[in-house]
Every structure is written in C-alpha cells, then in structure tokens.
Amino acid sequence: MKALKHLNKYFFQYKWYLILGTLFTFISNLFGVVPAQIVRYALDLVKETISLYFLYDGFGAQTVVYEIFAFSILLYGSLILIMALLKGIFLFFVRQTLIVMSRHIEYDLKNEIYHHYQTLPLSFYRKNNTGDLMARISEDVGKVRMYVGPSLMYGLNLISVFILVVGYMLSVNAKLTWYVLLPVPFLSGSIYFVNTIIIRKSEEIQANLSKISTFVQEAFSGIRVLKAFVQEEPSTVAFTKQSNIYREKSLDLVKVDSLFTPLVSILAGLSSVLVVYIGGQEVMAGRLTPGSITEFIMYVYMLTWPMIALGWTTSQIQRAAASQQRINEFLNIKTDIVSTKDISQPIEGAIDINHVRFVYPDSGIEALHDFSMHVKAGESVAILGTTGSGKSTVANLLCRMYDTTEGQIKVDGFELKEWNVQSLRGQIGYVPQDVFLFSDSIKNNVRFGSLDMSDEQVIQATKDADLYNNIMDFPEQFDTVLGERGVTLSGGQKQRLSIARAIAKSPKILILDDCLSAVDTKTEHQILNNLQEIMKGRTSVVISHRVSSAKLADKIIMLDGGHVIEQGTHEELMAKEGAYKELFEKQLQTEETNS
C-alpha cells in the first residue's frame, strides 16, 4: 500500500465525497441488516401465534387472533419492503459520491502525469519509449481508478457490514457469534498468501502491456517503412508473440483470482453449518429461539458477498498498487533543467559559449569538446559540419533541452541556467532537423508558438517560407487538416511549414537546424533570400551541412567530431584553403553536375 499513499492528497481534496460516501454506505447497510431482526420477530410471532390460534379452535376469538396475526405479518413485510427501498436509494447515493470521486481523481491524476511529463528533460524521452509513457497514463491510471472507486466502495461496504452484523450478532448470542467468525482467520491468511502472488503477476502483466503498446505505436508510426520492406507478416507474428505472453500471464492471474470465490463459499458454508449445529443446541437449551437461528443464517449470507468481494477488491488493490508504483517511478523523476535566478526579460540576442563540453547522459557519447562561439545581438552565425559533428547538439543546448557537462553558455551576459526556462524558449524560434507537425489545420500549426497570432501574420510567415502558393492550391487552403505527423505534406513542404511556425512568432533568436535538407536548390535559394530579410535585427544560428546556407551568416564555424576546426567569414575561410574551401568546392561541383 506504500505506493498508493500518493493518492492520499486526492482523498483529502475530495474528502466530502469520501465522507458522504462512507456515511451513505453505512446507512444503506443499516437498512439491509435491520430486516434480519424483523424476520426473527416475524418467525417467533408465527411460532407463538399458531399455538394460540389452534387453542381457540371453534371460538369466535380465533378470527380476532388471525386478524391480529395477519396484520402483524403484513406490517413486518411492509417494513422489510420499505427497508429494501431505502437501501436502494442510499446505494444510489453511494455511487454518486464514491464513483464520482474516482472519476475526479482519475481526471486529476492523468493531468498530473501529463503535466509532469512535460516538465521532464529531453534525456528522459531518449531513455523511455512512447508506448510505455502512454501505458502509464492510460492503462495504469485505469487500474488505479478501480482502487479509488469500486474497490474502495466494496471495501467500505465490507467494513460497515462487518461492524453492523457482528454488533447485532453479539447482542443476540455471543457464543454463536464466535463460532460464526471462526473461519475468518483462515480466510485472512489465505488472502494474504494469494495476494503475494497477485501483486507479482500484476506487475509482470503491466510491464508486458507497456511492451505491446510500444510495439503497436512504433508499427503504426513507421507503417510506410513497414509496407515498403514488405514486413507486414513478420510484424504480425511478432505482435502475436507479445500478445501470447500477455494472454498467458493474464490467465495465470485469473487462475489465482479464481481461488477466492470457492474459498469464501466453503468458509461461508462452514459458518452456516456451525450456526445450525451450535444454534440448534442453544434452542434446545432454551437460550435461543428458532427465529434467532434464521436471523444468524441471514447474517452469515450478508457477510458472504462482502467476503467474496474482498477477494476481487484485494486483487484490484494489488493491481492498482503495481500500477501506481509504475506511475510513481516517473513522477519521482525530477527535471534538472531548473532556473537559478528566474530571469524573465526581453532578450537582445547576444550569445557567448565558452569552452563547452557535452556528453549525452543516456548514451555517454561526447558530442562537443571545448566548443566556443560568440555572437553579438543581431548577428548571424552558420555552423557547418558533417553528420555526427555536433551541430544539432549546439541547438539543443541553446534551447536548454540539456545543460552543459562543462563550460557555460550566456545569453545577454546571463548564464543560461539563470534564465526562466519558459521565458527563454518563448523568445527563441527553433526549426528542428526532425520536423514534427500536429494533426491539426495548417493555420493552427503555424500559430502553434503563439495562439493569439493574427491571420495576417500566419499568411506572411508562409510567404516568407515559400509555402503560401502550395497552401492556396489545397481545397481547404489554411484550414487543411494535416494527417498524423504531417503525412499530408511532402518532405519539403513539412520543412517549410516548420520554418513558418518558427518565424511567425517573431523570435529574438532564430535557430535553423538543417531545415532545408528536403527542399530543392531553387526553393532553397528562394527561402534563403526571404530569410535574409527575416534575420535582420535578430540573432540567427544557421546549422547545416550545405555550404549554400552559410551565405546568410556574418561568420562561419566548421565542426568535426565535436571540435571547432575552422571559423571566420566566407572570404577568410576560402583564403585559408582548408576544410571549408574543400567542402564548398565539392558541393559547388555537385550542384553544377545536377543542373
């Protein structure tokens, strides 16, 4: 139950639902227990009245006795009916409090997890797969809801029934009560033993479910690759294999769960036998009436259903504990991307990177080594290099997706760690190398960085990204809804839409991470010409493996293996006749050949 302590704050938040639900549960069970006493009075009345009825056989008083007897039985029957109706009404109130509370907690817990996910650094998402994240916020939360809802409701029902029934039983006959409760310790021991198995199997099932979610998510995200390599059948076989493991583990859990009901039924039957045997001796001794025996048997069966439900409830609680433990694993992870001084002010755009070394925490790969870069506000810099040279790492560090391993990065003279993270990122326009578009309209994708953006700003951003004419060719134009990850658009169109999204919010710092790799040379020149106007007055970092992109920049930095091998202006680097000139001439020849 330690893992489930996390939910106590929600119980306190919705304490009135819990308090009223507990009260309604007690009242509903009170109306369920009282009829047993009425039955006892009715049966004892029948036993006593029959003798009296036959005693007046042949006399007019016999009719009077019958009328009184019939009225009393009708009264008792009416009381039992009224009690059943009241019990049903309060059971409705129980569900309107406890089950409603569980839905509120489910809603709040999902929001808490989702919000927490968004605070975690990029390194967290590199280490954990999407399917597992989704399973914890959906399947695991669903299991937890079963604990805070139905399981809690049945648990309170058991406690209230046990208190009421045992209290009434003791008031009637203490000796018979202890015999009825004799099987309870054996039941408790059995539940403890079985639950040890249940929690272990529940954890295995939830972990396997995450694997299935991950497998399906990857298969559907990469469906084009799957089809292109004709791997539908192997993928189905692999999915079936994972599903079989899940099925086998679930069936094992069902076998364990199935022990509860027959076990409780046997113990309830044993209690009934003890009631009849011991109660019969008490009746013969004159210490009990036959009506009391019937009352006790009704009490035994009142306890049977809660005891049977105890097995189900315990199983659900153990599953919830296993799921909450998995949820807590991620909730206990705290982001290390925090602000030390919480500086939040307009950015001018001066960037100073001093002797930075960075090692990816999840892989241990050193991406940058002794990297330095100094850019004045409003200046532009191009970072060139081959794949794996560390270019995109610079972009991630500037957006503070990671913190440096060594060295420091300053913006406007303040260390990056001193800035308010949201304020910093809100003033940076970032076009990532791996374009991601949302399943929404083109208009909403462009205005994603600033939801209050005007239509004129959206249109201008798409014109600057050389995308406006393509959009106008679509039947729905700016209201065209994109498929998942922007599958409706071509690779070049997706990149240009990503550029439009970045420049639309008029950032102070613009970072373009190899954002023109999927466009042709003509479109590239058109976008670069537009970007020259856009980049005026704002600091720009152009990351690319194409030398043509470098013509936008005031200075150029050549990276190789995380090291700066050359830096300067285009003219200075050409004069050095080093790596930059070699790359420039090679790509120039390639363009001439292609043309």
N, C-alpha and C positions, 0 to 999 in steps of 0.2 A: 504493500500500500504506500510505500515511500514515494514512488513515482507520482502517485495520484494526489500528493499534497499540493502540487502545483495548482490544482483546481480549487483549493480552499478559498482563494481570493474571489472566485466567481460565486461560490456558495454564499460568501459574505455579501457580495454585490446584489445577489438576488435572494437575500435572506427572508424576505417576506413571502416569496413564492414557497420557499422551503418550510417556513414556519406554518403557513396556512395549509400547505400540502400535508405536513405531519399531523396537524390538528384534524383535517378532514379525513385522513386515513384512520385515525383513532376513533373518530365519531362513526364512520361507516362500519368499522369492525364492531363497535359497541352495538349498533343496530343489528349486526349479524350474530352476535353472541347471546343477546338477551332472549331471542326466540327459543333457545335451548331450554331456558328456565320455564318459559311459558309451556313448552311441550311437557316438561316434568310435571308442572301443576295440572295440565290437562289430563295426563295419563293417571296421575294419582286421583284426580277427581273422578275419572271413569271407574277406576277400581273401587272407590268408596261408594259412588252413586249406584253402581249396578246392584250391589248387595241391598242397598236401601230401596231401590226400585222394585226388586222382587219381593222385598219384605212387605210392601203394600199391595201385593198382587190381589186383585179383586176389590180394592178400595178406591174411592174417588181421589184420595190423596196421591195415588200413583201418577195420575195425569199432571198434578201440580209438580211432583218431583221431576217428571220427564220434561216439562216446560222449562223448569229452572236449569236442568241439566243441559238441554238443547241450547238455551240462551247463553249459558256459560261457555259451551264449546264454540258457539258462533262468535262470541266475544273474543275468545282466545285465538280463533282462526283469523278474525279481522285484525287483531293486534299483530299477528305474525305477518299478514299481508302488508299492513302499514309499515312495519319494520323493514320488510324487504324493499318497499318502495323508497323509504328514506335512505336505506343503504345504497340503492342505485343512484339516488340524487347526489349523495356525498361522494360516491365513486366518480361521478362525472366531474365534481369539483376537484377531486384528487388529480385527475388527468389534466384539468385546465390549469393546474398550478405546477405540479412536478414535471409533466411532459412539456408544457410550455417553457418552463425554466430550462429544461435540457436543450430545447431549440435555441434559446437565447445564448446559452453557454457555447453551444456548437458554433453559432454565428460569431461570437466574440473570440473564441479560440482560433477559428480559421483566420480571422482578421489579424489576430496577434501574430500567428505564424507567418502570414503573408507579409505583414509589416516588418517582422524580424528578418525574413529572407532578404528584403530589400536593403537592410542596413549592413548586411554581411559583405565582406570584400570579394573582389573578383577571384582571389585564390580559393575561396570556399566553393565556388561554382566549377573551378577547374578540377577539384578533388571529388565532387559529388555529381552523380548523373541526374538528369532531369526527371527520369521516371521515379527515382527514389524520393526526390523532393515532392513530386505530385502525390505519391502514395501516402506520404506522411500528412499532407494537408487534406487529403480526401478520405482514404480508407482508414487510416489510423484515427483521425478525428471522429469518423463514424463509429468506430469501436468505443471510443471514449464517451460519445453521446449515449450509447447503450448503458453505460455505467451511471451517468448523471441523470438519466431518465428512467427507463423501465427497471433497471437493476436497483436503483435507489428506491423506486416506488414499491417493488416487491420486497425489498429489504425492510422498509418501514412497516409494510403490511405484516411481515413475519413477526417483527418485534412487538407491534401493537396487539396482534392476535395472541401471541405467546403470553404477554403480560395479562391481558384480559382473561384468556381461557384458564391459565394456571391460577390466577387470582380467584376466579369463580369455583374452580375445582377444589382448591384448598378450603374454601368456605363451606363446601358441601361435605367433603371427606378427605382428610389429609393422607390417610393410609393408601387409599386407592389412587390418589394423585401421584404419589411417589412410584407406585408400580407402573402407572401410565408413562411416566417420564424415564423409566429405567432404560429403554433403548436409546435415549438421546445421546449419552456419552459415546456409545458405539457409532452413532451417526456422525458425530462431530469428528471422531478420529478417522472415519472413512473419508469424510470430505477433505480433511487436511491432507491425507495421503494422495487422494485423487487430484487435488488442486496443484500439488507439486508437479505432477505430470502435465497438467493442463497448461500451466504458465510456460513451461519449457516448449511444449508443442506450439503454443500460440506465438511465441517469439519466432520460431522457425517458419511458421506459416506467413507472418507479416513480412519477414525478410524475403521469403520466396515471392510474395506478391509484388514487392518492390522490383525484383528482377524481371518479373513478367511485364510490369508497367514500363520499365526501361526498355525492354526488348521491343515492345509494341511501338513506343514513342520513336525509337530510332528507325524502325522499319518504315513507319509512315512518313517520317521526316525525309528519309532517303529513298522514297518509293521510286523516283526516277532512276536512281543508280541501281536499285534492286531489279527493276524491269530491264534496264539496259544490259545488265550482265546475266539476265535470264536466271535469277536466283529465287524465283517465287517458291518453287518446290522445296529447296533446301531450307528456306526461311520458314515455311510451314512446318517442316519436320522439326526444326529447332524450337519453334513455338510449342508444338505438341509435346516435345520432350519436357520443356519447362512446365507446361500445364499438367502433365502427368505427375511430376514431382509435387506440384501444389495439390493435386487431387489426392495423392497418396497420403500426404501429411494431413490434409483435412479429414480424410476418412479415419486416420489414426486418432485424431482428436474426437471425432464423432463416436468412435468405439469407447473412448474413455468417458465422454459425456453420457453415453447410454447406460453406464453403471449406476448413475444416480437414481433414476426413476424406479427401477426394480428394487434397489437397496432400500429406498424410502418406503416403498409399498410393503416390503416384507416387514420392516420395523413397525409401520403403522398397523399392519395386520397383527403383529405380535402384541401391540398395545391393546388392540380390540379384544384379543383372546384373554389378556390379563384382566381387562375390565369385566368381561363376562364371568370369568372364573372367580376372581377376588371379590367382585361386586356381588355375585351370587351368594358367596359366603357371608358377606355383610348383610344382605337382605334376610338370609336365614337367621342371622343373629339379631335381626331387628334394628340394626343401626342404619340401614338404608332402605329406601322404597324402590319399587320397580321403575318408577318414573326417573329416579336419580341415575339408575343404570343406563336408561335411554339417553339422558342428558349427557352422561360421560361419553357414551359412544359417539354422540353428535360432536362433542368437543374434540375427540380423537380425530374425527374426519375433518373438523375445522383446522386442525393442526397439520393434517396430511398434505393438503395443497400447498401451504406455505413452505413445508419441508421439501416437497418436490420442486417448488420454485426456487428453493435455496440452492439446489444443485445447478439449475440454469443460471441463477443470479451469480453464484460463485464463479461459474465458468466465464460469464460475461465480465465480471470484475477483473478476473485474471487476464483476460484478453485485453481489457482496457488498460490494465497496468502495464502489460507488454507494449501496447501501442503508445501510451503516454511516455514510457521510458524512451522509446524511439523519438518521440516528439521532443522530449527534454534534451536529448543528445544535441539537437540542432539549436534549441532555444538557449542552451548553456554556452554555445559558442558566441563570443563577443567580438565585435569588429575591432581591429587595431587601427582603423582609419578614423582617428578622432582629432578634434581641434584642440590645441593647447591654449589659444588665446581667443578663439571665436571671432576673428576679424571678419567683418562684413561691411565692405565699402566698394564703391565703383573701382574697377580695375583700369589702370592706364595701359598695362601690357608689357612692361619691361620684364624679361626673363633672364635669370642667371643660374646656370647649372655648373656646380663646382665639384670636380673630381668625384663624380658619381660612379659607384659600383652597384650593380644589382644582380641578385641571384633569385630565380624563381623559387618560392618556398615549397611548392609541391613537387617540383622535379629536380631541384638542385642545380639547374643549368644556369651558368653565368652568362647573362645576356649583354651586360655593359661592363666595361672596365676602364676606370679613370676617364670618364666622359665629361667634357666641359663644353658649355655653349653659352654665349652671351648675346642677347638680342635686345636692342633698345625698343621702347614703345613705338609702335607704328612700323617697325622694320619687318622684313620677311626673311626667312631662312629656309633653305632647301636641304634636306638630309637624304643623301643618296647612298645606295648600297645594294648588295645582292641579297637574296633570300637568306634569312638567318643572321643578318649582320647586326640586328638590334634596333632597327628603325622603329618598328611598332612599339617596342618597349619604351622608347622615349615618349611616344604619345600617351601610353598608359600611365607613365609617371607624371606627366604634365597634368593629366586629368585626375591625378591622385587615385587611380584604381589600385595602385600599390604604393608603399613607401620605400624609399631607397635603402639598400643594405648598408652602404657607406656614402659619405658625401652629403651635399644638401642642394635643394632647389629653392630658388627665391622668385617670387613674383612681386614686382614693385617694392623690392627691398625687404619684404617679409618672407620668412620661411614658409613653405607650402603647408607645413604642419600647423602653422599659426592661423591659417585662413579657415573660416567657416566652410565646411565641405560643400554644402548646398549653394552658398553664395559664389564660391569659386567656380564650380561646374556650371552654374547658371549663366556665367559670363563667358563661357568657352563654347565655341561651335566646333563639334567634333564629327568628322566623317570617317567612320571606321573602315578598315580594309575588308572586313566581312560584313557586307551590307545586311541589315535586318529591317524589314518593313512589317508593319502590323496589318492584320486582316481588317482593314477599315478603308474608308474612302481616300482618294489621293489628297484631297483637301486636308483631311484630318491628319494624314501622315506628314504633310508639310508643316502644319501648325502644331506639331507634337511638342515642340520645345516651348511654345507659348500659346496657350489655348485661346487667349483673347486677341489673337492676331487678326487683322482685317483681311478681307478678300483681296484687296489691292496688294497687300504685302505678299500674300500667297502667290498671286499671279506674277509679281515682279521676281520673286525668288525662282520660280520655274522658268522664267525667261532668261535669267542670269545663268541658270544651269542648262540652258539649251534643251528644255523639256516641254516648253509650252505648246509647240506645234504638235508634238506627239500626243499630248493630253487632249488637245482640241479635236484630234482625229477619232478619239473614243466616243461611242454613242452617248455615254453619260458624262463625258468630259471630267471635270474636277470631282464629280460625285461617283465616279467609277470606283467600285469596291474591289480591292485587291484580294487575291487568294492568299492562302497561308504563306507567310514569309515573302509576299510579293510575287508569287508564282505567275501572276497575270502578265507581268512585265518581262522584257528581255534583260539580260545581264547589264547592258549599258544603260538602259532606262532606269533600272534599280539604282545604279550608282549615281546617276544624275538626280534622281529623286532624293537620295540620301544627301547629296550636296545642297539641294534646295532646302531641305529640312534644317541643315546646319546654318546656312546663311540667312534664312528667313528671320531668325530671332536677333539679328544684328549683334553678333558677339564681339567682345573686345579682343579675344584671342581666337584665331581660326586655325584649326589643325586638320590638315587633309592627309589622311593616311593611305597612300597608294590608291586614291579614289578614282583614277582614270584608267585603270588597267584593262577594263572591259569595254572601252569605247574605241572607235576607230580614230585614225590620225586627224581626219578632218574635224570630227566632233571635238576631239581633244583640243585642237587649236582654237575652236570657237569658244569652248568653255574657259580655256586659259585667258583668252582676250577679255571675256566677261569678268573673270576673277581679278584681273588687273585693276579694274575699277572698284570692285568689291573690297579688295585688300588694302586700298588706300585708307590710311588713318587707323588701321588696326594691325596688331601683331599677327603675323601668319607663319605657320610652320608647315611646309610642304614636304611630305615624306613620300618618296617614290624610288622606283628602280629605273625610271626613264629620265634621261638627261633633259629631254624637252621640257619637263616640268620645272627644271631649275631656272629657266629664263625669267620666271616670275620673281625670283628671290634676289635680295640685296647681297646675301652671302650664301656660300655652299659648303656643306660638311660632308666628307666622304667617310663612310663607316665600313669596317670589315672585321668580322668576328668580335664585335663589341668595342673595337678600338677606333679612335679617330686617326685616319691615315693621311688625310689632307683637308684643308679648309681655306677659304678665301672667296674672292669674286670669280665669276666665269673667266675673265681675262687673266687673272692671276694664276688660276689653276691650269688654264691652257698653256700659259707660259712655262709652267713647271714641267710640262710634258710627262706627267705621272699617270696615276690610275684614272683620274677624271678624264684626261685627254684621250686615253685609250678607250674608255667606255663611250665617250662622246663620238669618236670616230667610228667605232664599231656599230653603234646604234644608227648613226647617220647613213652608213653604208647599207644597213638593213632596210631603212626606210626608202632609200633610193631603189634598192632591188625590188621591194614590194610595190613601189609605184610604177 
